[in-house]
Amino acid sequence: QVRLVESGGGLVQPGGSLRLSCETSGFTLSLYTINWYRQAPGKERELVASVGRSGGDLNVANSVKGRFTTSREDDWNTVYLQMNNLKPEDTAVYYCSRVGGYWGPGTQVTVSS
């Protein structure tokens, strides 16, 4: 059974950092690109960044370029989203997903002083 579970969200002040984790199970992570999305209240879900099979950032949204980076540890079945210099507009529920319609439940990130 394919499963993705996000963690690492929380409350952080503007300018702070968080690292989100997406723990996966039920499939061979190394064979898949994993996507990070977010959805802010009243807004549509948007793609933030993807981490390709060989690592490296793909599809990075302009709004987070230079601040967010992705990484993966296939041996640990986990991918990460490192978020630096966070801004209030980054407040959202963050999701990881895999092709085939698989999504985690999301983790809340709130950026506020």
DSSP file (Angstrom, degrees, kcal/mol; ACC not computed):
  #  RESIDUE AA STRUCTURE BP1 BP2  ACC     N-H-->O    O-->H-N    N-H-->O    O-->H-N    TCO  KAPPA ALPHA  PHI   PSI    X-CA   Y-CA   Z-CA
    1    1 A Q              0   0    0      0, 0.0     2,-0.2     0, 0.0    26,-0.1   0.000 360.0 360.0 360.0 123.0    0.0    0.0    0.0
    2    2 A V        +     0   0    0     24,-0.2     2,-0.4    22,-0.1    24,-0.2  -0.497 360.0 173.8 -71.4 133.0    1.5    3.3   -1.1
    3    3 A R  E     -A   25   0A   0     22,-2.5    22,-2.0    -2,-0.2     2,-0.4  -0.999  18.0-176.6-145.0 139.6    1.7    5.8    1.7
    4    4 A L  E     -A   24   0A   0     99,-0.4     2,-0.4    -2,-0.4    20,-0.2  -0.999   6.7-176.0-133.2 135.3    3.2    9.2    2.2
    5    5 A V  E     -A   23   0A   0     18,-2.1    18,-2.7    -2,-0.4     2,-0.2  -0.974  11.1-151.3-137.4 121.2    3.3   11.1    5.5
    6    6 A E  E     +A   22   0A   0     -2,-0.4     2,-0.3    16,-0.2    16,-0.2  -0.563  20.9 164.7 -88.2 152.7    4.6   14.6    6.0
    7    7 A S  E     +A   21   0A   0     14,-2.0    14,-2.6    -2,-0.2   100,-0.1  -0.964  39.8  70.4-154.0 168.7    6.1   16.0    9.1
    8    8 A G        +     0   0    0     -2,-0.3    11,-0.3     1,-0.3    14,-0.0   0.376  61.6 133.1 103.7  -3.8    8.1   19.0   10.4
    9    9 A G        +     0   0    0     12,-0.1     2,-0.3     9,-0.1    -1,-0.3  -0.168  21.7 119.8 -71.6 173.5    5.6   21.8   10.1
   10   10 A G  E     -d  109   0B   0     98,-0.8   100,-2.9    97,-0.1     2,-0.5  -0.986  61.7 -46.1 162.9-166.3    4.9   24.3   12.8
   11   11 A L  E     +d  110   0B   0     -2,-0.3     2,-0.3    98,-0.2   100,-0.2  -0.849  54.7 168.1 -99.5 129.2    5.0   27.9   13.7
   12   12 A V  E     -d  111   0B   0     98,-2.7   100,-2.1    -2,-0.5     3,-0.1  -0.984  32.9-113.9-140.8 149.8    8.0   30.0   12.8
   13   13 A Q    >   -     0   0    0     -2,-0.3     3,-2.3    98,-0.2    73,-0.2  -0.456  50.5 -81.1 -78.6 154.6    8.9   33.6   12.7
   14   14 A P  T 3  S+     0   0    0      0, 0.0    73,-0.2     0, 0.0    -1,-0.1  -0.294 121.0  28.4 -53.8 137.8    9.5   35.5    9.4
   15   15 A G  T 3  S+     0   0    0     71,-3.2    70,-0.6     1,-0.3    72,-0.1   0.273  99.3 118.3  90.2 -10.3   13.0   34.8    8.3
   16   16 A G    <   -     0   0    0     -3,-2.3    70,-2.5    70,-0.3     2,-0.3  -0.104  55.7-125.4 -81.5-177.1   13.2   31.5   10.0
   17   17 A S        +     0   0    0     67,-0.2     2,-0.3    68,-0.2    67,-0.2  -0.930  20.3 179.9-131.7 152.3   13.6   28.0    8.6
   18   18 A L  E     - B   0  83A   0     65,-2.2    65,-3.2    -2,-0.3     2,-0.5  -0.982  16.6-147.1-143.6 151.9   11.9   24.7    8.7
   19   19 A R  E     - B   0  82A   0     -2,-0.3     2,-0.3   -11,-0.3    63,-0.2  -0.977  15.5-157.0-121.3 119.5   12.6   21.3    7.1
   20   20 A L  E     - B   0  81A   0     61,-2.8    61,-2.3    -2,-0.5     2,-0.4  -0.708   5.8-155.3 -91.6 144.6    9.7   19.2    6.1
   21   21 A S  E     -AB   7  80A   0    -14,-2.6   -14,-2.0    -2,-0.3     2,-0.5  -0.904   8.4-161.7-117.3 148.5   10.0   15.5    5.7
   22   22 A C  E     -AB   6  79A   0     57,-2.5    57,-1.8    -2,-0.4     2,-0.4  -0.913  11.4-161.3-129.1 103.7    7.9   13.1    3.6
   23   23 A E  E     -AB   5  78A   0    -18,-2.7   -18,-2.1    -2,-0.5     2,-0.3  -0.725  13.4-165.2 -87.4 131.1    8.2    9.5    4.8
   24   24 A T  E     +A    4   0A   0     53,-3.1     2,-0.3    -2,-0.4   -20,-0.2  -0.793  14.0 168.7-118.0 157.9    7.1    7.0    2.1
   25   25 A S  E     +A    3   0A   0    -22,-2.0   -22,-2.5    -2,-0.3     3,-0.1  -0.979  52.3  49.4-158.1 160.7    6.3    3.3    2.1
   26   26 A G  S    S+     0   0    0     -2,-0.3     2,-0.3   -24,-0.2   -24,-0.2   0.474 103.1  53.0  88.0   1.7    4.8    0.7   -0.1
   27   27 A F  S    S-     0   0    0    -24,-0.1     2,-1.0   -26,-0.1    -1,-0.2  -0.972  93.9 -89.9-157.4 167.7    6.9    1.5   -3.2
   28   28 A T    >   -     0   0    0     -2,-0.3     3,-1.9     1,-0.2     4,-0.2  -0.734  34.9-161.8 -87.0 103.1   10.5    1.9   -4.3
   29   29 A L  G >  S+     0   0    0     -2,-1.0     3,-2.3     1,-0.3    -1,-0.2   0.840  82.2  67.4 -56.3 -38.2   11.2    5.6   -3.7
   30   30 A S  G 3  S+     0   0    0      1,-0.3    -1,-0.3    44,-0.2    44,-0.1   0.666  95.2  59.0 -61.5 -15.4   14.2    5.7   -6.0
   31   31 A L  G <  S+     0   0    0     -3,-1.9     2,-0.4     2,-0.0    -1,-0.3   0.476 101.0  68.1 -90.0  -2.3   12.0    5.1   -9.0
   32   32 A Y    <   -     0   0    0     -3,-2.3     2,-0.4    -4,-0.2    66,-0.0  -0.918  69.0-133.4-130.1 144.1    9.9    8.2   -8.5
   33   33 A T        -     0   0    0     -2,-0.4    66,-0.5    19,-0.0     2,-0.4  -0.724  30.3-149.4 -77.9 138.9    9.9   11.9   -8.6
   34   34 A I  E     -FE  51  98B   0     17,-1.9    17,-2.7    -2,-0.4     2,-0.4  -0.949   7.0-150.0-116.0 135.7    8.2   13.3   -5.5
   35   35 A N  E     -FE  50  97B   0     62,-2.5    62,-2.2    -2,-0.4     2,-0.5  -0.801   3.8-149.7-107.2 144.0    6.3   16.6   -5.6
   36   36 A W  E     +FE  49  96B   0     13,-3.2    12,-3.1    -2,-0.4    13,-1.4  -0.963  23.0 174.7-109.9 126.6    5.8   19.2   -2.9
   37   37 A Y  E     -FE  47  95B   0     58,-3.0    58,-2.7    -2,-0.5     2,-0.3  -0.809  11.5-160.6-121.0 164.5    2.6   21.2   -3.0
   38   38 A R  E     -FE  46  94B   0      8,-2.2     8,-3.0    -2,-0.3     2,-0.4  -0.988   5.1-161.0-143.0 155.9    1.0   23.7   -0.7
   39   39 A Q  E     - E   0  93B   0     54,-2.1    54,-2.3    -2,-0.3     6,-0.2  -0.942   7.9-161.7-140.3 116.8   -2.4   25.2   -0.2
   40   40 A A    >   -     0   0    0      4,-0.4     3,-2.3    -2,-0.4    52,-0.1  -0.582  44.6 -75.8 -90.5 157.7   -3.1   28.4    1.6
   41   41 A P  T 3  S+     0   0    0      0, 0.0    -1,-0.1     0, 0.0     3,-0.1  -0.292 118.3   5.1 -55.8 129.2   -6.5   29.3    3.0
   42   42 A G  T 3  S+     0   0    0      1,-0.3     2,-0.3    -3,-0.1    -2,-0.0   0.523 113.7 101.1  76.6   5.6   -8.8   30.3    0.2
   43   43 A K  S <  S-     0   0    0     -3,-2.3    -1,-0.3     1,-0.0     2,-0.1  -0.803  75.3-101.4-121.4 162.6   -6.3   29.5   -2.5
   44   44 A E        -     0   0    0     -2,-0.3    -4,-0.4     1,-0.1     2,-0.2  -0.420  46.7 -93.5 -77.0 155.9   -5.8   26.7   -4.9
   45   45 A R        -     0   0    0     -6,-0.2     2,-0.4    -2,-0.1    -6,-0.2  -0.495  48.7-163.8 -67.0 136.4   -3.2   24.1   -4.3
   46   46 A E  E     -F   38   0B   0     -8,-3.0    -8,-2.2    -2,-0.2     2,-0.4  -0.944  22.9-112.4-128.6 148.5    0.1   25.0   -6.0
   47   47 A L  E     +F   37   0B   0     -2,-0.4   -10,-0.3   -10,-0.2     3,-0.1  -0.640  30.0 178.7 -76.6 126.7    3.2   23.1   -6.9
   48   48 A V  E     -     0   0B   0    -12,-3.1    13,-2.8    -2,-0.4     2,-0.3   0.879  59.0 -39.5 -93.8 -51.0    6.2   24.3   -4.8
   49   49 A A  E     -F   36   0B   0    -13,-1.4   -13,-3.2    11,-0.2    -1,-0.4  -0.968  47.9-137.6-170.6 160.2    9.0   22.0   -6.0
   50   50 A S  E     -FG  35  58B   0      8,-2.9     8,-2.6    -2,-0.3     2,-0.5  -0.928  10.9-140.8-125.9 154.2    9.8   18.5   -7.1
   51   51 A V  E     -FG  34  57B   0    -17,-2.7   -17,-1.9    -2,-0.3     6,-0.2  -0.970  25.7-139.1-116.2 119.6   12.7   16.3   -6.3
   52   52 A G    >   -     0   0    0      4,-1.7     3,-1.9    -2,-0.5   -20,-0.1  -0.109  27.0 -98.6 -73.8 170.8   13.8   14.2   -9.3
   53   53 A R  T 3  S+     0   0    0      1,-0.3   -21,-0.1   -22,-0.1     3,-0.1   0.827 126.0  42.0 -60.5 -33.7   14.9   10.6   -9.2
   54   54 A S  T 3  S-     0   0    0      1,-0.4    -1,-0.3     2,-0.1     2,-0.1   0.277 122.4-106.1 -95.7  12.1   18.5   11.5   -9.2
   55   55 A G  S <  S+     0   0    0     -3,-1.9    -1,-0.4     1,-0.2    -3,-0.1  -0.236  71.0 107.4  86.8 176.9   18.0   14.3   -6.7
   56   56 A G  S    S-     0   0    0     14,-0.2    -4,-1.7    -3,-0.1     2,-0.3   0.089  72.2 -69.6  90.8 152.9   18.0   18.0   -7.5
   57   57 A D  E     -G   51   0B   0     -6,-0.2     2,-0.3    13,-0.1    -6,-0.2  -0.572  47.3-179.6 -84.1 137.6   15.2   20.5   -7.7
   58   58 A L  E     +G   50   0B   0     -8,-2.6    -8,-2.9    -2,-0.3    -2,-0.0  -0.947  62.4   8.3-128.4 153.0   12.7   20.4  -10.4
   59   59 A N  S    S-     0   0    0     -2,-0.3     2,-0.3   -10,-0.2    -1,-0.1   0.818  76.1-175.3  53.1  39.4    9.7   22.7  -11.1
   60   60 A V        -     0   0    0    -11,-0.1   -11,-0.2    -3,-0.1    -1,-0.2  -0.528  25.3-120.7 -73.4 128.0   10.6   25.2   -8.4
   61   61 A A    >>  -     0   0    0    -13,-2.8     3,-1.7    -2,-0.3     4,-0.9  -0.374  14.7-125.9 -66.1 143.1    8.0   27.9   -8.1
   62   62 A N  G >4 S+     0   0    0      1,-0.3     3,-0.5     2,-0.2    -1,-0.1   0.841 107.7  64.2 -58.2 -32.8    9.2   31.4   -8.7
   63   63 A S  G 34 S+     0   0    0      1,-0.2    -1,-0.3     3,-0.0   -15,-0.1   0.673 113.0  31.9 -68.3 -16.1    7.8   32.4   -5.3
   64   64 A V  G X> S+     0   0    0     -3,-1.7     3,-2.3   -16,-0.2     4,-2.2   0.415  83.1 131.1-121.1  -0.2   10.3   30.1   -3.5
   65   65 A K  T << S+     0   0    0     -4,-0.9     4,-0.1    -3,-0.5    -3,-0.0  -0.288  79.1  16.7 -58.7 136.0   13.3   30.1   -5.7
   66   66 A G  T 34 S+     0   0    0      2,-0.4    -1,-0.3     1,-0.1     3,-0.1   0.339 126.1  59.4  83.8  -7.4   16.5   30.7   -3.8
   67   67 A R  T <4 S+     0   0    0     -3,-2.3    17,-2.0     1,-0.2     2,-0.4   0.687  97.1  51.6-119.7 -35.5   14.8   29.9   -0.5
   68   68 A F  E  <  +C   83   0A   0     -4,-2.2    -2,-0.4    15,-0.2     2,-0.3  -0.866  58.6 176.5-110.0 139.3   13.4   26.3   -0.8
   69   69 A T  E     -C   82   0A   0     13,-2.2    13,-3.1    -2,-0.4     2,-0.3  -0.978  16.3-141.2-137.6 154.0   15.4   23.3   -1.8
   70   70 A T  E     +C   81   0A   0     -2,-0.3     2,-0.3    11,-0.2   -14,-0.2  -0.739  20.4 168.7-110.2 160.3   14.6   19.6   -2.0
   71   71 A S  E     -C   80   0A   0      9,-1.5     9,-2.9    -2,-0.3     2,-0.3  -0.960  14.5-149.3-157.5 170.8   16.6   16.5   -1.2
   72   72 A R  E     -C   79   0A   0     -2,-0.3     2,-0.4     7,-0.3     7,-0.2  -0.998  14.3-162.5-148.4 149.1   16.0   12.8   -0.8
   73   73 A E  E > > -C   78   0A   0      5,-3.2     5,-1.9    -2,-0.3     3,-1.2  -0.829  13.0-178.0-128.4  90.5   17.4    9.9    1.1
   74   74 A D  G > 5S+     0   0    0     -2,-0.4     3,-1.3     1,-0.3   -45,-0.2   0.847  80.7  60.6 -62.7 -33.6   16.2    6.8   -0.8
   75   75 A D  G 3 5S+     0   0    0      1,-0.3    -1,-0.3     2,-0.1    -2,-0.0   0.791 112.2  40.2 -63.5 -25.3   17.7    4.4    1.7
   76   76 A W  G < 5S-     0   0    0     -3,-1.2    -1,-0.3     2,-0.2    -2,-0.2   0.316 109.0-125.4-103.2   5.9   15.5    6.0    4.4
   77   77 A N  T < 5S+     0   0    0     -3,-1.3   -53,-3.1    -4,-0.3     2,-0.4   0.866  70.5 123.3  54.6  39.0   12.5    6.3    2.1
   78   78 A T  E   < -BC  23  73A   0     -5,-1.9    -5,-3.2   -55,-0.2     2,-0.3  -0.984  44.4-167.1-136.5 140.5   12.3   10.0    2.8
   79   79 A V  E     -BC  22  72A   0    -57,-1.8   -57,-2.5    -2,-0.4     2,-0.3  -0.887  16.4-150.9-120.1 159.1   12.3   13.2    0.9
   80   80 A Y  E     -BC  21  71A   0     -9,-2.9    -9,-1.5    -2,-0.3     2,-0.4  -0.899  15.8-155.9-131.8 154.3   12.8   16.7    2.3
   81   81 A L  E     -BC  20  70A   0    -61,-2.3   -61,-2.8    -2,-0.3     2,-0.6  -0.934  16.0-159.4-128.8 108.8   11.8   20.2    1.7
   82   82 A Q  E     -BC  19  69A   0    -13,-3.1   -13,-2.2    -2,-0.4     2,-0.5  -0.784   9.7-167.6 -88.8 122.9   14.2   22.7    3.3
   83   83 A M  E     +BC  18  68A   0    -65,-3.2   -65,-2.2    -2,-0.6     2,-0.3  -0.950   8.9 176.8-118.7 116.9   12.6   26.1    3.6
   84   84 A N        +     0   0    0    -17,-2.0   -67,-0.2    -2,-0.5   -68,-0.2  -0.765  59.8  20.3-116.3 161.6   14.7   29.1    4.5
   85   85 A N  S    S-     0   0    0    -70,-0.6    -1,-0.2    -2,-0.3   -68,-0.2   0.916  84.8-157.9  48.6  51.8   13.9   32.8    4.9
   86   86 A L        -     0   0    0    -70,-2.5   -71,-3.2    -3,-0.2   -70,-0.3  -0.269   8.2-158.6 -66.6 145.9   10.3   32.0    5.4
   87   87 A K    >   -     0   0    0    -73,-0.2     3,-2.4   -72,-0.1     4,-0.3  -0.837  31.9-108.5-121.0 157.5    7.7   34.7    4.8
   88   88 A P  G >  S+     0   0    0      0, 0.0     3,-1.8     0, 0.0    23,-0.4   0.842 117.7  63.1 -55.0 -32.3    4.1   35.1    6.0
   89   89 A E  G 3  S+     0   0    0      1,-0.3   -49,-0.0   -49,-0.0    -3,-0.0   0.567  88.8  69.8 -72.5  -6.1    2.9   34.3    2.5
   90   90 A D  G <   +     0   0    0     -3,-2.4    -1,-0.3    21,-0.1     2,-0.2   0.528  69.9 121.3 -83.0  -6.3    4.5   30.8    2.8
   91   91 A T    <   +     0   0    0     -3,-1.8     2,-0.3    -4,-0.3    19,-0.2  -0.403  41.0 106.8 -60.1 124.2    1.8   30.0    5.4
   92   92 A A  E    S- H   0 109B   0     17,-1.9    17,-2.8    -2,-0.2     2,-0.5  -0.971  75.5 -81.3-177.7 170.8   -0.1   26.9    4.1
   93   93 A V  E     -EH  39 108B   0    -54,-2.3   -54,-2.1    -2,-0.3     2,-0.4  -0.878  48.0-147.2 -90.6 129.7   -0.6   23.2    4.4
   94   94 A Y  E     -EH  38 107B   0     13,-3.0    13,-2.0    -2,-0.5     2,-0.3  -0.845  17.0-174.2-106.1 135.0    2.2   21.5    2.7
   95   95 A Y  E     -E   37   0B   0    -58,-2.7   -58,-3.0    -2,-0.4     2,-0.4  -0.924  16.3-149.0-125.6 147.0    1.7   18.1    1.0
   96   96 A C  E     +E   36   0B   0     -2,-0.3     8,-2.0   -60,-0.2     2,-0.3  -0.896  25.5 179.3-108.8 151.8    4.0   15.6   -0.7
   97   97 A S  E     -EI  35 103B   0    -62,-2.2   -62,-2.5    -2,-0.4     2,-0.3  -0.973  19.0-151.3-149.2 160.5    2.7   13.5   -3.6
   98   98 A R  E >>  -EI  34 102B   0      4,-2.3     4,-1.7    -2,-0.3     3,-0.7  -0.955  40.9 -85.4-131.9 151.1    3.6   10.9   -6.1
   99   99 A V  T 34 S+     0   0    0    -66,-0.5    -1,-0.0    -2,-0.3     0, 0.0  -0.221 109.0  55.1 -53.3 143.9    2.3   10.1   -9.6
  100  100 A G  T 34 S-     0   0    0      1,-0.1    -1,-0.2    -3,-0.0    -3,-0.0   0.414 128.3 -74.4 104.9   2.7   -0.8    8.0   -9.5
  101  101 A G  T <4 S+     0   0    0     -3,-0.7     2,-0.5     1,-0.3    -2,-0.2   0.743  82.8 151.3  85.1  23.8   -2.8   10.3   -7.2
  102  102 A Y  E  <  +I   98   0B   0     -4,-1.7    -4,-2.3   -99,-0.0     2,-0.3  -0.795  15.7 170.4 -96.2 127.9   -1.0    9.5   -4.0
  103  103 A W  E     -I   97   0B   0     -2,-0.5   -99,-0.4    -6,-0.2    -6,-0.2  -0.957  28.9-128.5-134.2 148.9   -0.9   12.3   -1.4
  104  104 A G        -     0   0    0     -8,-2.0   -99,-0.2    -2,-0.3     3,-0.1  -0.408  35.8-106.4 -83.2 173.6    0.0   12.6    2.2
  105  105 A P        -     0   0    0      0, 0.0  -100,-0.1     0, 0.0    -1,-0.1   0.656  62.2-120.7 -76.3 -15.8   -2.4   14.2    4.8
  106  106 A G        -     0   0    0    -10,-0.1     2,-0.4   -13,-0.0   -11,-0.2   0.005  13.1-118.2  96.5 157.0   -0.3   17.4    4.9
  107  107 A T  E     - H   0  94B   0    -13,-2.0   -13,-3.0  -100,-0.1     2,-0.3  -0.999  26.4-120.9-135.8 136.2    1.5   19.4    7.5
  108  108 A Q  E     - H   0  93B   0     -2,-0.4   -98,-0.8   -15,-0.2     2,-0.5  -0.593  23.0-170.5 -82.4 131.4    0.7   22.9    8.6
  109  109 A V  E     -dH  10  92B   0    -17,-2.8   -17,-1.9    -2,-0.3     2,-0.5  -0.990   4.6-175.9-118.4 124.7    3.3   25.7    8.2
  110  110 A T  E     -d   11   0B   0   -100,-2.9   -98,-2.7    -2,-0.5     2,-0.7  -0.981   8.2-166.6-124.1 123.6    2.5   29.0    9.8
  111  111 A V  E     +d   12   0B   0     -2,-0.5     2,-0.3   -23,-0.4   -98,-0.2  -0.926  34.2 131.0-112.0 110.7    4.9   32.0    9.4
  112  112 A S              0   0    0   -100,-2.1    -2,-0.1    -2,-0.7   -25,-0.0  -0.992 360.0 360.0-159.4 147.2    4.0   34.7   11.8
  113  113 A S              0   0    0     -2,-0.3  -100,-0.1  -100,-0.2    -1,-0.1   0.425 360.0 360.0 -92.3 360.0    5.6   37.0   14.4
